Amino acid sequence: RKRFTRKKLKNAFVNALNQLITDSDSYIPVLQNNIASVLMTMNPESAESIQARIDELQQEIIDKASRQEDYDDAAQEVLRLRQQKENAMLNDTSRNESLDRIRELQEFIVAQPSEITAFDEGLVKRLLTKVTVFESKLVFEFKSGVSVEAPN
């Protein structure tokens, strides 16, 4: 079993970044596809449109209550829509974070005038999700959804 020193892992990370930079013609389309995938999962019902329906139902409840009519169905619908709105807001946040990570790596790749020569801990924290160690290779998984294999 091979053991990895910190220095070897750092060098492998720098090599993975350099692979992204030097082979950007291959990786940029992958990032563009990742952006398209994230955008395709957008919820057609925004939190704002759900809130508008909640507002309508609340007015309906007030009107029915003043006429002493049953408003249980409308109240149940408001509760269901509030949960739907919360889920939509969480999904929007998650989607925006994914888009930010993809764009961040894309901008990083394009902004590099040449290869990286030194390890930068900040880049690891900003860009990397995890490293998987295999017998013959390391796989660097970036927050943008891109993976880069480095020989072991």
C-alpha positions, -999 to 999 in steps of 0.1 A, spaced: 0 0 0 13 34 -10 13 62 15 9 98 5 28 125 21 13 160 23 39 171 -2 28 145 -28 -8 154 -24 -1 191 -27 20 184 -59 -8 162 -73 -34 190 -66 -12 215 -85 -8 191 -113 -46 186 -114 -51 223 -116 -26 226 -143 -43 199 -162 -75 219 -160 -57 250 -173 -37 234 -201 -67 213 -213 -92 240 -208 -107 234 -243 -119 200 -229 -130 212 -195 -148 245 -203 -175 226 -224 -180 203 -194 -185 233 -171 -209 248 -197 -229 215 -197 -229 216 -159 -243 251 -159 -270 240 -184 -279 210 -162 -283 232 -132 -305 257 -151 -326 229 -165 -336 219 -129 -350 254 -122 -384 253 -106 -410 269 -128 -429 280 -97 -409 306 -79 -412 315 -43 -428 348 -54 -456 332 -74 -463 308 -46 -465 337 -21 -489 355 -45 -512 324 -44 -509 323 -6 -519 359 -4 -550 352 -25 -560 323 -3 -555 343 29 -579 369 15 -603 342 6 -601 328 42 -608 363 56 -638 367 33 -652 333 41 -647 338 78 -666 371 77 -695 353 60 -691 324 85 -684 300 57 -661 269 59 -625 278 50 -607 246 60 -598 237 24 -582 271 18 -564 269 51 -550 235 42 -539 248 8 -521 277 25 -502 253 47 -492 231 17 -482 262 -3 -460 275 26 -441 242 26 -438 243 -12 -425 279 -10 -399 269 16 -387 240 -6 -386 263 -36 -364 288 -17 -340 260 -6 -338 247 -41 -331 281 -55 -303 286 -29 -288 253 -37 -290 259 -74 -274 293 -71 -245 279 -50 -239 252 -76 -238 279 -104 -214 300 -83 -190 270 -79 -191 262 -116 -186 298 -127 -158 302 -101 -138 273 -116 -145 285 -151 -133 320 -143 -102 306 -125 -93 284 -155 -97 313 -180 -78 338 -158 -46 317 -155 -20 331 -178 3 300 -173 7 269 -152 5 271 -115 38 265 -98 30 266 -61 4 250 -39 -23 273 -25 -44 262 4 -70 288 -4 -76 272 -38 -82 239 -22 -109 253 1 -125 273 -27 -125 247 -55 -121 212 -42 -148 189 -28 -127 158 -22 -98 136 -33 -102 99 -38 -71 77 -36 -69 46 -58 -41 22 -62 -31 37 -96 -45 72 -95 -59 101 -75 -92 116 -85 -97 153 -76 -134 162 -75 -141 199 -78 -171 217 -64 -181 225 -100 -188 189 -108 -156 184 -127 -132 155 -119 -95 153 -128 -75 121 -126 -39 122 -117 -16 92 -120 -4 78 -87 
